[in-house]
Amino acid sequence: MPGVAFQRTTPVSGGDTKSEEGTMPDWMINIVSLDSGEGAFVVDGLEQGQPLAAQRDDLIHWYNQTNDDHQPWKTDANYNPCAASDLSELIPAGQPSNNWDCLPPQVVNDPCSPSIDPGNPNNRADPPTWTIYYYCNRHPDNEKERGSMNIAAIGS
């Protein structure tokens, strides 16, 4: 289920307007401040710590509602960081991230494998399901800034 296209017009100075187009994410993962002062990843509509259930090609969007910078980063199942991550750039305090597309890994059963290139006609068949684990690269010891996404192939 791909994101929904949108167009918005907003007023700017001098009576002019600015038009924006984009794709709304299917899923929002909020980065919030807890009463303890720690940050936490919370999927919209779920409790902190619950995994996101998504489908291939769903769009994920992180929204940083804290006063700290955060960076979602791929990890293995034990939350050890991967050498590289394509989830998100650094998300400044109070800012949203770019959308991330739920695509399968290039190497099956390797959580640190980069996502496939959706335009490559030589891609192998999608696995029926895969899990993406992530944490905040800026706060790796905060267990509340960890999460997972259970993703199903379309038609699974």
LOFI-972098 format. One record per atom (N, C-alpha, C): z, y, x; atom name. Coordinates in nm, 3 decimals. Each point is the difference from the previous one (the first is absolute). Example, Ala and Ser with C-alpha at 12.3 -4.5 7.8 and 13.67 -1.06 7.14 Angstrom:
2
       w       v       u atome
   0.780  -0.569   1.319     N
   0.000   0.119  -0.089    CA
   0.000   0.120   0.090     C
  -0.072   0.105  -0.035     N
   0.006   0.119   0.082    CA
   0.073   0.109  -0.077     C
REM end
This chain:
156
       w       v       u atome
   0.000  -0.116   0.085     N
   0.000   0.116  -0.085    CA
   0.000   0.123   0.090     C
  -0.114   0.065   0.020     N
  -0.005   0.116   0.086    CA
   0.069   0.119  -0.064     C
   0.034   0.099   0.084     N
   0.063   0.121  -0.050    CA
  -0.090   0.074  -0.097     C
   0.058   0.091  -0.074     N
  -0.072   0.076  -0.102    CA
  -0.048   0.131   0.061     C
  -0.127   0.031  -0.015     N
  -0.054   0.126   0.052    CA
   0.058   0.116  -0.079     C
   0.022   0.112   0.068     N
   0.050   0.117  -0.069    CA
  -0.069   0.124   0.054     C
   0.001   0.104  -0.081     N
  -0.044   0.131   0.042    CA
   0.099   0.099  -0.056     C
   0.045   0.094   0.086     N
   0.098   0.096  -0.046    CA
  -0.045   0.138   0.047     C
   0.023   0.097  -0.085     N
  -0.032   0.139   0.032    CA
   0.129   0.079  -0.001     C
   0.026   0.073   0.107     N
   0.123   0.078   0.009    CA
  -0.036   0.146   0.030     C
   0.078   0.092  -0.057     N
  -0.027   0.142   0.028    CA
   0.042   0.037   0.142     C
  -0.076   0.088   0.062     N
   0.034   0.056   0.130    CA
  -0.004   0.151  -0.010     C
   0.035   0.069   0.106     N
   0.008   0.146  -0.006    CA
  -0.134   0.064  -0.041     C
   0.010   0.117  -0.060     N
  -0.120   0.074  -0.040    CA
  -0.066  -0.053  -0.125     C
   0.066  -0.087  -0.075     N
  -0.057  -0.052  -0.124    CA
  -0.098  -0.114   0.020     C
  -0.024  -0.040   0.125     N
  -0.090  -0.112   0.027    CA
   0.072  -0.132  -0.025     C
  -0.077  -0.108  -0.001     N
   0.059  -0.133  -0.014    CA
  -0.047  -0.089   0.113     C
   0.078  -0.102   0.027     N
  -0.034  -0.099   0.101    CA
  -0.012  -0.135  -0.070     C
  -0.107  -0.072   0.029     N
  -0.021  -0.130  -0.062    CA
   0.022  -0.108   0.104     C
   0.074  -0.106  -0.039     N
   0.026  -0.113   0.088    CA
  -0.042  -0.128  -0.071     C
  -0.055  -0.093   0.077     N
  -0.030  -0.133  -0.051    CA
   0.066  -0.103   0.089     C
   0.033  -0.113  -0.056     N
   0.061  -0.105   0.080    CA
   0.020  -0.124  -0.084     C
   0.076  -0.091   0.054     N
   0.032  -0.124  -0.069    CA
   0.150  -0.012  -0.011     C
   0.048  -0.017  -0.123     N
   0.143  -0.018  -0.023    CA
   0.040  -0.137   0.051     C
   0.115  -0.011   0.065     N
   0.044  -0.132   0.045    CA
   0.042  -0.086  -0.119     C
  -0.008  -0.131   0.019     N
   0.050  -0.094  -0.101    CA
   0.151  -0.013   0.011     C
   0.053   0.016   0.122     N
   0.142  -0.022   0.026    CA
   0.057   0.111   0.085     C
   0.120   0.043  -0.034     N
   0.071   0.102   0.078    CA
   0.125  -0.063   0.059     C
   0.018   0.015   0.130     N
   0.124  -0.038   0.066    CA
   0.067   0.130   0.041     C
   0.113   0.028  -0.064     N
   0.073   0.124   0.028    CA
   0.091  -0.020   0.120     C
   0.009   0.101   0.083     N
   0.098   0.003   0.109    CA
   0.105   0.101  -0.044     C
   0.118  -0.051  -0.029     N
   0.105   0.083  -0.061    CA
   0.123   0.006   0.089     C
   0.085   0.099  -0.024     N
   0.129   0.011   0.068    CA
   0.107  -0.062  -0.089     C
   0.080  -0.088   0.058     N
   0.112  -0.059  -0.073    CA
   0.123   0.091   0.013     C
   0.101  -0.026  -0.081     N
   0.124   0.079   0.008    CA
   0.062  -0.006   0.139     C
  -0.024  -0.110   0.071     N
   0.054  -0.016   0.136    CA
  -0.072   0.088   0.102     C
  -0.114   0.059  -0.042     N
  -0.080   0.081   0.091    CA
  -0.113  -0.079   0.063     C
   0.003  -0.133  -0.013     N
  -0.107  -0.083   0.053    CA
  -0.123   0.010  -0.089     C
  -0.116  -0.027   0.060     N
  -0.122  -0.011  -0.077    CA
  -0.016  -0.141  -0.054     C
  -0.086  -0.014  -0.102     N
  -0.028  -0.132  -0.056    CA
  -0.141   0.000  -0.058     C
  -0.066  -0.116   0.008     N
  -0.130  -0.019  -0.065    CA
   0.026  -0.060  -0.137     C
  -0.056   0.062  -0.105     N
   0.019  -0.048  -0.136    CA
  -0.135   0.005  -0.072     C
  -0.048  -0.116  -0.043     N
  -0.125  -0.008  -0.077    CA
   0.027   0.056  -0.139     C
  -0.091   0.086  -0.049     N
   0.014   0.054  -0.136    CA
   0.026  -0.111  -0.100     C
   0.103   0.017  -0.081     N
   0.031  -0.094  -0.107    CA
   0.081  -0.121   0.046     C
   0.032  -0.009   0.129     N
   0.077  -0.113   0.050    CA
   0.127   0.050   0.067     C
   0.090  -0.092   0.028     N
   0.123   0.032   0.073    CA
  -0.030  -0.001   0.150     C
   0.080   0.072   0.076     N
  -0.015   0.001   0.145    CA
   0.011  -0.143   0.051     C
  -0.091  -0.040   0.087     N
   0.001  -0.134   0.058    CA
  -0.090  -0.099  -0.071     C
  -0.047   0.033  -0.122     N
  -0.089  -0.093  -0.070    CA
  -0.142   0.015   0.053     C
  -0.070  -0.113   0.021     N
  -0.136   0.008   0.053    CA
  -0.100   0.049  -0.105     C
  -0.104   0.062   0.049     N
  -0.110   0.043  -0.085    CA
  -0.094  -0.118  -0.020     C
  -0.042  -0.025  -0.124     N
  -0.101  -0.101  -0.030    CA
  -0.129   0.074  -0.033     C
  -0.103  -0.022   0.080     N
  -0.125   0.074  -0.015    CA
  -0.118  -0.097   0.007     C
  -0.119   0.054  -0.024     N
  -0.123  -0.078   0.013    CA
  -0.088   0.061   0.108     C
  -0.090  -0.081   0.053     N
  -0.096   0.049   0.099    CA
  -0.067   0.126  -0.052     C
  -0.019   0.096   0.086     N
  -0.065   0.128  -0.028    CA
   0.087   0.098  -0.078     C
   0.123  -0.039  -0.039     N
   0.090   0.100  -0.058    CA
   0.027   0.104   0.107     C
   0.028   0.122  -0.042     N
   0.030   0.108   0.094    CA
   0.150   0.025   0.002     C
   0.056   0.007   0.121     N
   0.142   0.026   0.020    CA
   0.014   0.140   0.057     C
   0.103   0.069  -0.045     N
   0.023   0.138   0.042    CA
   0.150   0.015   0.022     C
   0.039   0.054   0.114     N
   0.141   0.028   0.027    CA
   0.024   0.148  -0.027     C
   0.116   0.032  -0.058     N
   0.035   0.140  -0.022    CA
   0.138   0.025   0.061     C
   0.002   0.082   0.103     N
   0.123   0.030   0.073    CA
   0.075   0.111  -0.072     C
   0.110  -0.035  -0.066     N
   0.082   0.096  -0.073    CA
   0.127   0.037   0.077     C
  -0.001  -0.023   0.131     N
   0.117   0.028   0.082    CA
  -0.025   0.122   0.089     C
   0.100   0.033   0.078     N
  -0.013   0.110   0.096    CA
  -0.033  -0.050   0.140     C
  -0.033  -0.130   0.014     N
  -0.035  -0.059   0.128    CA
  -0.145  -0.047  -0.003     C
  -0.060  -0.011   0.118     N
  -0.133  -0.061   0.011    CA
   0.017  -0.152  -0.005     C
  -0.101  -0.069  -0.056     N
   0.001  -0.146  -0.010    CA
  -0.140  -0.052   0.031     C
  -0.007  -0.125   0.045     N
  -0.129  -0.063   0.023    CA
   0.007  -0.149  -0.033     C
  -0.053  -0.040  -0.117     N
  -0.008  -0.143  -0.031    CA
  -0.083  -0.071   0.107     C
   0.050  -0.115   0.046     N
  -0.063  -0.072   0.111    CA
   0.004  -0.148  -0.029     C
  -0.110  -0.070   0.023     N
  -0.003  -0.145  -0.021    CA
   0.095  -0.070   0.096     C
   0.063  -0.107  -0.052     N
   0.089  -0.084   0.080    CA
  -0.031  -0.146  -0.030     C
   0.064  -0.089   0.073     N
  -0.005  -0.141  -0.038    CA
   0.107  -0.024  -0.107     C
   0.016  -0.124  -0.042     N
   0.095  -0.032  -0.108    CA
   0.145   0.027   0.038     C
   0.029   0.013   0.130     N
   0.136   0.030   0.046    CA
   0.019   0.149   0.032     C
  -0.097   0.080  -0.039     N
   0.002   0.146   0.021    CA
  -0.003   0.038   0.147     C
  -0.070  -0.081   0.080     N
  -0.033   0.038   0.136    CA
  -0.134   0.073  -0.006     C
  -0.011   0.115   0.063     N
  -0.121   0.082  -0.018    CA
  -0.125  -0.065   0.058     C
  -0.111   0.023  -0.068     N
  -0.131  -0.039   0.052    CA
  -0.042   0.103   0.104     C
  -0.089  -0.039   0.089     N
  -0.046   0.092   0.105    CA
  -0.075   0.118  -0.060     C
  -0.069  -0.023  -0.110     N
  -0.076   0.107  -0.068    CA
   0.022  -0.015  -0.149     C
  -0.022   0.109  -0.073     N
   0.019  -0.003  -0.145    CA
  -0.099   0.096  -0.065     C
  -0.062  -0.046  -0.109     N
  -0.094   0.085  -0.072    CA
   0.055   0.048  -0.134     C
   0.133  -0.008  -0.018     N
   0.058   0.038  -0.129    CA
  -0.004   0.149  -0.025     C
   0.048   0.080   0.093     N
   0.009   0.144  -0.024    CA
   0.020   0.075   0.130     C
  -0.048   0.121   0.002     N
   0.035   0.092   0.108    CA
   0.143   0.045  -0.023     C
   0.055   0.078   0.091     N
   0.132   0.059  -0.019    CA
  -0.002   0.083  -0.128     C
   0.104  -0.016  -0.085     N
   0.009   0.075  -0.125    CA
   0.109   0.106   0.016     C
  -0.037   0.126   0.011     N
   0.101   0.105   0.016    CA
   0.092   0.010  -0.122     C
   0.118   0.058   0.023     N
   0.097   0.020  -0.108    CA
  -0.066   0.067  -0.119     C
   0.027  -0.055  -0.119     N
  -0.049   0.058  -0.124    CA
  -0.148  -0.016  -0.026     C
  -0.068  -0.086   0.073     N
  -0.146  -0.014  -0.013    CA
  -0.041  -0.140  -0.045     C
  -0.119  -0.010  -0.061     N
  -0.057  -0.132  -0.032    CA
  -0.082  -0.054   0.116     C
  -0.028  -0.129  -0.005     N
  -0.088  -0.063   0.100    CA
  -0.141  -0.007  -0.055     C
  -0.092  -0.044   0.084     N
  -0.132  -0.037  -0.048    CA
   0.013  -0.133  -0.072     C
  -0.102  -0.038  -0.078     N
   0.000  -0.130  -0.067    CA
  -0.028  -0.110   0.101     C
   0.062  -0.118  -0.020     N
  -0.028  -0.119   0.080    CA
  -0.052  -0.107  -0.093     C
  -0.111  -0.062   0.037     N
  -0.067  -0.100  -0.082    CA
   0.053  -0.139   0.033     C
   0.041  -0.075  -0.103     N
   0.052  -0.136   0.018    CA
  -0.115  -0.094   0.034     C
  -0.023  -0.019   0.127     N
  -0.106  -0.091   0.046    CA
   0.064  -0.114   0.079     C
  -0.062  -0.117  -0.002     N
   0.059  -0.113   0.073    CA
  -0.010   0.020   0.150     C
   0.085  -0.069   0.075     N
  -0.006   0.009   0.146    CA
  -0.123  -0.072   0.054     C
  -0.044   0.043   0.117     N
  -0.114  -0.067   0.064    CA
   0.034  -0.143   0.038     C
   0.125  -0.024   0.038     N
   0.045  -0.134   0.040    CA
   0.101  -0.049  -0.104     C
  -0.030  -0.111  -0.066     N
   0.087  -0.055  -0.102    CA
   0.135  -0.037   0.063     C
   0.108   0.026  -0.074     N
   0.138  -0.031   0.041    CA
   0.045   0.076   0.126     C
  -0.064   0.112   0.030     N
   0.044   0.086   0.110    CA
   0.032   0.137  -0.060     C
   0.129   0.028  -0.026     N
   0.034   0.126  -0.066    CA
  -0.034   0.123   0.083     C
  -0.023  -0.016   0.130     N
  -0.034   0.114   0.084    CA
  -0.150   0.018   0.018     C
  -0.078  -0.089  -0.059     N
  -0.145   0.012   0.010    CA
  -0.046   0.124  -0.076     C
  -0.095   0.077   0.056     N
  -0.051   0.114  -0.076    CA
  -0.070  -0.046  -0.127     C
  -0.010   0.090  -0.095     N
  -0.070  -0.030  -0.125    CA
  -0.149  -0.020   0.028     C
  -0.063  -0.078  -0.086     N
  -0.144  -0.021   0.014    CA
  -0.074   0.132  -0.022     C
  -0.122   0.005   0.047     N
  -0.089   0.112  -0.028    CA
  -0.072  -0.035  -0.130     C
   0.028   0.074  -0.110     N
  -0.058  -0.040  -0.129    CA
  -0.152   0.005  -0.003     C
  -0.063   0.071   0.092     N
  -0.146   0.010   0.001    CA
  -0.068  -0.108   0.083     C
   0.077  -0.090   0.062     N
  -0.057  -0.103   0.087    CA
  -0.045  -0.119  -0.085     C
  -0.129  -0.030  -0.002     N
  -0.048  -0.114  -0.081    CA
   0.042  -0.135   0.057     C
   0.052  -0.004   0.123     N
   0.039  -0.126   0.062    CA
   0.148  -0.032  -0.020     C
   0.071   0.076  -0.085     N
   0.141  -0.029  -0.025    CA
   0.014  -0.141  -0.057     C
   0.107  -0.067   0.039     N
   0.031  -0.131  -0.057    CA
   0.053   0.020  -0.143     C
   0.013  -0.107  -0.073     N
   0.056   0.009  -0.136    CA
   0.146   0.045   0.008     C
   0.042   0.077  -0.099     N
   0.139   0.045  -0.005    CA
   0.094  -0.119  -0.018     C
   0.117   0.004   0.064     N
   0.102  -0.100  -0.035    CA
   0.047   0.031  -0.143     C
   0.058  -0.097  -0.071     N
   0.042   0.026  -0.139    CA
   0.110   0.107  -0.007     C
   0.090   0.000   0.099     N
   0.106   0.101   0.006    CA
   0.031   0.031   0.146     C
   0.057   0.115   0.024     N
   0.050   0.034   0.133    CA
   0.112   0.102  -0.017     C
   0.084   0.009   0.102     N
   0.114   0.092  -0.005    CA
  -0.008   0.097   0.116     C
   0.021   0.126  -0.029     N
   0.008   0.105   0.101    CA
   0.148   0.041   0.008     C
   0.056  -0.007   0.118     N
   0.137   0.046   0.024    CA
  -0.009   0.134   0.072     C
   0.094   0.088  -0.029     N
  -0.003   0.131   0.065    CA
   0.141   0.056   0.015     C
   0.012   0.095   0.091     N
   0.124   0.075   0.017    CA
  -0.037   0.141   0.042     C
   0.100   0.086   0.013     N
  -0.024   0.136   0.047    CA
   0.006  -0.001   0.152     C
  -0.110   0.035   0.062     N
  -0.009   0.002   0.145    CA
   0.094   0.105   0.062     C
   0.038   0.100  -0.078     N
   0.091   0.104   0.049    CA
   0.147  -0.041  -0.011     C
   0.030  -0.096  -0.090     N
   0.138  -0.044  -0.026    CA
   0.004  -0.152  -0.008     C
  -0.035  -0.069   0.109     N
  -0.016  -0.146  -0.006    CA
   0.127  -0.078  -0.029     C
   0.117   0.060   0.025     N
   0.126  -0.073  -0.023    CA
   0.055   0.017  -0.141     C
  -0.061   0.086  -0.080     N
   0.046   0.021  -0.138    CA
  -0.063  -0.107  -0.089     C
   0.080  -0.096  -0.043     N
  -0.052  -0.111  -0.081    CA
  -0.048   0.044  -0.138     C
   0.040   0.118  -0.046     N
  -0.048   0.049  -0.130    CA
  -0.140   0.061   0.011     C
  -0.046   0.023   0.124     N
  -0.135   0.049   0.023    CA
  -0.088  -0.117   0.045     C
   0.009  -0.108  -0.076     N
  -0.082  -0.119   0.021    CA
  -0.051  -0.046  -0.135     C
  -0.110  -0.071   0.002     N
  -0.052  -0.051  -0.126    CA
  -0.111  -0.100   0.023     C
  -0.052  -0.048  -0.110     N
  -0.112  -0.094   0.006    CA
  -0.088   0.019  -0.122     C
  -0.124  -0.041   0.018     N
  -0.100   0.003  -0.108    CA
  -0.058  -0.140  -0.011     C
   0.011  -0.060  -0.116     N
  -0.061  -0.129  -0.027    CA
  -0.132   0.029  -0.070     C
  -0.111  -0.034   0.067     N
  -0.132   0.037  -0.049    CA
  -0.077  -0.125  -0.037     C
  -0.066   0.005  -0.115     N
  -0.081  -0.113  -0.048    CA
  -0.147   0.039   0.003     C
  -0.083  -0.098   0.035     N
  -0.145   0.022  -0.005    CA
  -0.040   0.024  -0.145     C
  -0.105   0.073  -0.021     N
  -0.048   0.025  -0.135    CA
  -0.043  -0.133  -0.061     C
   0.046  -0.026  -0.122     N
  -0.033  -0.125  -0.068    CA
   0.100  -0.111   0.028     C
   0.103   0.029   0.082     N
   0.101  -0.104   0.030    CA
   0.104  -0.006  -0.108     C
REM end
